[in-house]
Amino acid sequence: MAFFVLSIMPWARATDSSGWFEQFKATASPMELYHLLHAMPKGGDLHNHIAGSVFPEWYFQLAIDASAQGYEYFTKTQLANCQTGRDPYGDTPYLLLYRTIPAEEYAALDECERGEFKPLKSLTEEERRAWKASLWLDQPHEGRSEFFEGHWSRLSGLLSNPYLAAETIVLNMKAFGEEGLSYLEAQVDVRGFKTPDGRAISPDAVMEIYRQRLAQSDVVATGVTLRMQLSLVRFLPDALDQLEFIYAFAARYPEIVAINLVGREDNDKGYPLRFLEKLRDLRRRYHGIRLSIHAGEVDEPNQHVRDTLLLGADRIGHGVNLITDPDTLLLMRHGPYLVEINLISNLLLEYIDTYDQHPFPEYLRTSIPVALSTDDRGMWNSTVTDEFYVAVREFNLSWDEIRLLSRNSLQYGFLEDGPKTHLLNEWETKMNRFEKVLLTKGLKPFASNQPVPRAFICAQYKICQEDNGTEATHAP
């Protein structure tokens, strides 16, 4: 690829600090713009479902490697009409190919159903490709139903292994570090984990597994600071009892900084005010727990964002339909609340049809605090660089707006004040240095930090790995 070089021209010394970026956008190729956004220092990812942020090739290898801890996995590769009166679309949908289960669940199946599964490590190359493709949201007929009802059912057997879960956090930290991120606030779980023979592992034991893995030198070397949120599926029948448990649990672990309510908002059993009295009771008994809650990720106009602020949330996840609630929109101008924007997620899950429907630029340019984040990037096959590229390409961001988005993703994080100040100062220093090098030498000094475009950006904007001298990964 060619390297765009910015000369020291009068426009580069203009009063408008982002004037050079306007010139860059006007003359650079798509790959050069993508390279710049990949190389630049970024702030944090504040909206990250860690289990959905794992690329399928990572999951596959982790599942194979889990045999070191005694875990073995089987996946459904065919249908033999073994269904015996079960709901074919229930909690364990019979008709779902490439649903992966642990050995203890496999052993409990009858002979007919066992014949439909193969050991994960025994899949043919074609079956491996199909297994991975089943976890990507990449086909025209796929959307939120495939994501909410298909992907998570396929993965369910892998999500009860705490060693695998710990490794998914580490892999994300390493990948984000390579993209210049300095902070990750990951939504994790500590419940529902099991030993290879199916015995329950306590939440405290799971946290100890996380702590031990995260203390190792390769994690420290990523340069990424991690804090955790505990997530709760909002529409479950026992959601109030579970909220009480995770709130009390989070109060005992300083690395857990927030609680998050997740799950489809179009399931009315998870409406925000369901949790109001319970949260008020919990705040009487515990301190130090912040709330970053999904709200406004729904098609209909409603006041879920307002009701979620009433719950005590400091950050709103998605907020797509905030634009339909003018009173709350006015309330959120100039802070103190932040909206976590997930551009790629909102498109692929069909909360918008095209980006010209997205309210993000209205929020940004009317001084509602916003930051870009990745949501379930493993299933979108995308990166944090992609989120910035979409924002620049679709909404003509200025350099000052890019800087604001990065700063917001640190400023509104739930990290403690001292470490937050350190990260903000460090990011400012790195960004200033980056700009200086870019303005004097162009992209050439960043040649060793080449981006590796994934399938979303390739399909949507034709920025593909082959353009960078490497083979393409999964192509939709």
N, C-alpha and C positions, 0 to 999 in steps of 0.2 A: 504494500500500500504506500501511497505517497504521504509525506509528512508536511502538514500545513505549517508554515512559518509566519509568525506575526512580526512584522517589522516595527521599529520604533517610529511610528508615523504620528502626525498631529492628532488624529482621532484617538490614538492610544493614550494621549495625555490630556484628553478632554475632561471637562468638569464632570460629565456623566461617566461614572466609574464603570458602567457596563457597556460603554460605547464600543469597546473592542469586541465584545461578544456579538453585537449586532453585525459587525463586519465579518466575524467568523462564521456566523450562521448563514450569511448571504453568499459566502464563497466556498465553504468547506463541503466535502462530500458527506453523505450520510454516515459512512464508516468513520470519517474523521470526527464528526460530531459525537458519534457513539464512543469513540476512543477517548475523547476529552472527558466525557461524562463518566466513563469507567475509571479513568486515572485520577479524577479529582477527589480530594478528601471529602468524605461524607460524614454525617452525624450519626444518627441511630435509626434502628428499625423498631418502631413502637407498637406495631400491630403485626404480630408474627405467631401463627399457630405452628408450633414446632413440629408436630406430627404431620402437618400438611406442607411443611417447607422442606421436605426430604425428597430429592429427586428419585424416581423409581430405580435407577441404576444403583443408587446408594442403598435403598431399601433391600434390593435383591442381594447385594454383596454382604450387607449386615446380617441378613437372614441366614446366608450360607455360613458366615463366620461365627454365628451364634452357637454352633455345635461345640465350640470351645467351652461354653458354659452349660452344655447339656441340652440345649434347645434344638429341636428338629421341626421342620415345617413341611406341610403338604398343601398342594394347591389343586383346585378343581380344573381339570383340562377337558372333560367331556361330560355329557349327560346321558345316563342310561335308563331314564324313566324310573328312578328309584323312589320317587316321591310317595309318601305313605300318609296322605291326609293332612300334611302340613300346609300352611299358607305359603304359596310359592313366592310371595313378595313380603314375607314377614321379617322378623328380626334377623333370622338366618335364611335369607332368600335362596331357595333351592335352585332357581334357574340362573343364578349369577356365576358365570365362569370366572376363573382365576381368583376365587375367594380362597384366602390362605389361612390355614388353621394349624395350631400346634399339635405335636404328636399325641398328647393325652386326649385331645378332642377327636383326632382321627381314629384312635383306638376304640372310641366309644361308638363309632358308626357301625351300621350293619354291613354285611359283606358286599351288598350291592353298591352302597354309597362309597365304601372304601375303594371300589374299583373305578370310581370316577376321579379319584385324586391321584396325584403323583408326588413323590418327594421333590421338593423345590430344587434340590441339587441335581436331580435326574432329568430336568427338562431339556428338550432339544433346543437348538439355537433359535428355531422358529418359535417355539413355545416361550422361550425367554423374552423374545421381542414382543410377543403378544401379551405376556404378563406385564411387562413394563408399560406397554401402550395402554393397558386397561386402567392405569392410574393417571394418565394424562387427560386433560380436558381439551381435546384437540380436533374433534370432529363436528361438522355442522349440525348434526342432530343432537349433540350433547349440550347440556346446560346445567342449571342448578339441580334438577332432579337427579341427573347422573352423578353430580358431585356429592350431594347430600346423602343420596340413597345407595349409590353404587360404589363410589370410591372408598368410603369409610367402612362399608361392609366387607369389601375385599381385603382391607388392611387389618381388620379387627384382630386377627390372630397374632399379628406382629406387635400390637400395641400393649400387650401384657408382659413384655420382656423388659425389665428395668435397665439391664445392661445395654440393650439395643437402644432404648430411649435416651440414655445418657450419651451414647455415641452419636445420635442424631443431633443433639445440641452441639457437640464438639464439631461435627462436620459443617454445621451451619456457621459456627464461629469462624472456622478456617476460611470458608468461602466468602463470608462477609468481610473478613480481614483483607482478603485479596482484592476486594472492591473498594477498599478505603473506608469502611465503616468502623466506628470506634465504640459503638454502644448497641447492645441487643437486649430488648425486653421481651423475653420469650414466654408464650403461654404454654404451660406444661401441666401434667397431672401427676398425682402421687397415689391415686387410688386405682384398684383393679389389676394390680400386677401380681404375677404368679411365678412360682418355681417351675422348672421343666415338667414336674409331675403334677402340676395343677394346684399346689398348695398356695394359699394367699400369702403375699409379702406385705408387711405392714407399711403404711405411708412413711413412718420414721425411717424404716430400713431403706426404702426407696430414696429418701433424701440423702441418706448416708452414701448410697451408691453414686448419686449425682455428685455429691461433694468430693468424694475420692477421685472420681474421673476428672472433674473440673480443676482439681488442684495439680494435675500433672503438667509437666513442662511444655508439652506441645500445645496445650490450651493457653497457657500464659503467653507463649510465643505468638499467638494470633494478634495480640494487641487489642483485642475486643473485650470490653467490660460487659459482664452479663448480670442482669437481674431477672427474676422470674415473676410471672403472674400465675395464679391458679385459676383455671377456667371451670365453668359449670354450665351444663346444658340447661337452658332456662325453662324448657317446657316439660321436663321430667316430672312425674307425679310426686316424687319425694324431693324436689328441688329445694324447698325451704329447709329441710333437714340437712341436706348436703351443703347448703350455703352456711349453715351454722358450723358444720364440721370444718370446712376449708377455711372459714374466717378464723376460727380458733387455732387451726394448724398454722396458718400464715403468720399469726401473731407471735409464734414461737421461733420463726426462722427469719433472720434479717435479710437473707437473699431473696425472700419472697416479698415483693413490694406492693402487690395489688391483687384484687379479685376481678374476674371478668365474667360476665354473663354472655354466653355464646349460643348459637343455634338459630334456626330459621325464625325470623320474626313473623312470617306469615302463618305460623302456628300460634294461635291466639292464647294458648295455655301458658305462654312465656311472656305475657304482656308485662311491661316494666313495673307498674304499680302493685303487681302481685308481691313484690319483694320489699315494699316500702316499710311496713311495720317491722318485719324481721331485721332489716338493716338498722333501723332506729334502735331496736333492742340490742343488737350486736355492738353498736357504737356506745351504748351505755357501759359495756363490759370490757371492750378492747380498744386499744389505740394504735395508731401508726399504719392502718390498712387503707390504702387508696383504692379507688374504683375507676377502672377504664372499661366501659361497657359498650357492647354493640348496640347501636340504635340508628334508625333511619335506613337500614338496609332492607327496604321493602318497596313494593310498587305503589301502594296506595298512599295518598296524602294522610298524614295523621300527626299526632303530637307526641310521638314516642321519644323524640330527642328531649323535649321539655320535661317529660315525665322521668326520663333517665337522669337528667340534671337534678331533679327533685330527689332521686335516690341518693345523691351525693357524689355522682361521677364528676371527675375533673377532666376526663377525656372521653370523646365519643368516637366509637369505631364506625367508620363508613359515613354516616350522616347524609346519605344521598338525598333523602326526602326532607331534610331540614329546610330546603328551599321552599317547601310548601307551607311552612309555618312562620309567617312574617314576624310575629311577636318574639319568638325564640331566636330567630335570625338576628333581630336587632339586639337582643340580650347578649348574644355571643360576639358582637363586634368589639374588637380591641381587647379580647380576653375576658376572664382568665382561663376560659375553657378552650381546648384544642380539639379539632376534628382530624382523626387519622384517615387519610385519603388512600384508597386502594384502587387505582385506576384500572389495572389489568383485571383484577377480580370482578369489579363492577361490570365490565364489558363481557367477560366470559360467562358470568352467572346471570347475564341478561337483565340487570337492573337498569342498564341503558342499552339502547340499540346501536348508537354511534357516539363518539366522544363529543360531538357538538351538543348532546343532551346533558352532559355531565356538569354539575354545579360548581365543580372545583374552582374555575377561574373567578366566578362570582364571589365565592368565599375568600379566596386569596386577595382579590383586588378591592374588597370592601372591608379588609382588615379583620376578618375572622381568622384566628390562628389555625394554621393547617400544617401538616407534615405528610410527606409521602411514605408509604410503607408497603409491604409485600404480601401480607395475608397468608395465603397457602401457595407460595411460589413453586413448590415442588410439583404441584398438580397443574399449574399454569405453564410450567417449563420456562420460567422467566427469572430475572435477577432484579436487584435493586437499581442497577444501571438502567434496566429497561423501563422502570417506573419514571425515572428522570427523563429518559429519551421520549417516552410518550408525552410527558408534560411539556417538554420543550417543543416537540414537533406539533402537537395538537393545539397548544395554547400560547405559543410564541413567548415563552418565558424570557425575561431579562436575566442577566447575571445576578443582579441584586435580588431578584426573586428566588433564584437557585440558592443563593447564600442564605436567604431568610428561611427557606424550607429546611435546609441542613441545620441551621442554628436552632430552629424550633424543635427539631427532632431530638435535640439534647436538652434545650431549655425546659421543655414540658415533660421530659422523662421523670420517672419517680425515683431516680437515683438520689442518694443523700447529698446534701448541699456541698460538702467539701469535695468529694469525687466529681460531682457535676461541674463545679467551678473549674476544676483541673481539666476535665474533658473539653469544656467550652474554650478555655484558654489554649489548650493544645490544638484543638480544631482550628481556631483563628490563626494560630501561628502557621500551621500546615497549609491552610488555604492561602494565606498571604504569600507564602513561599511558592506554592503552586502557580499562582497568578504571575509572580515575578519571572519564574522560569518560562512559563508559557508565552509571556509577552516579549521575552528576549530571544528565546530559542525555539519556540513552537512545540510541537508534539514529539520531536525527535528524541529528547531526553527520556521520554516515557515509552520508548520502543520496547523495552523489556517487560513492560506491563501491558501486554496486548490483551484486549478483551476476547472472550470466547462466547460469541453470541449463541443463545439457545433457540429453541424452536419457535417460541412466541414471537420474538423480534424478527426472526427469519420469515415467518408466515405473514406477519402484519406489515412489515416495512422492508422486506427483502434484504435485511442485513444478516448475512449468513456466514457460517464458519469458513466456507470455501473462499469467501472474499478475503479472508485473513490468512490464507495459505494453509488451512487445516481442513480436515474432513468434517462434514456436517454431522452433528449428532442426530437425534430423533427428528425427523421431518414430518410435519403433519400431512 
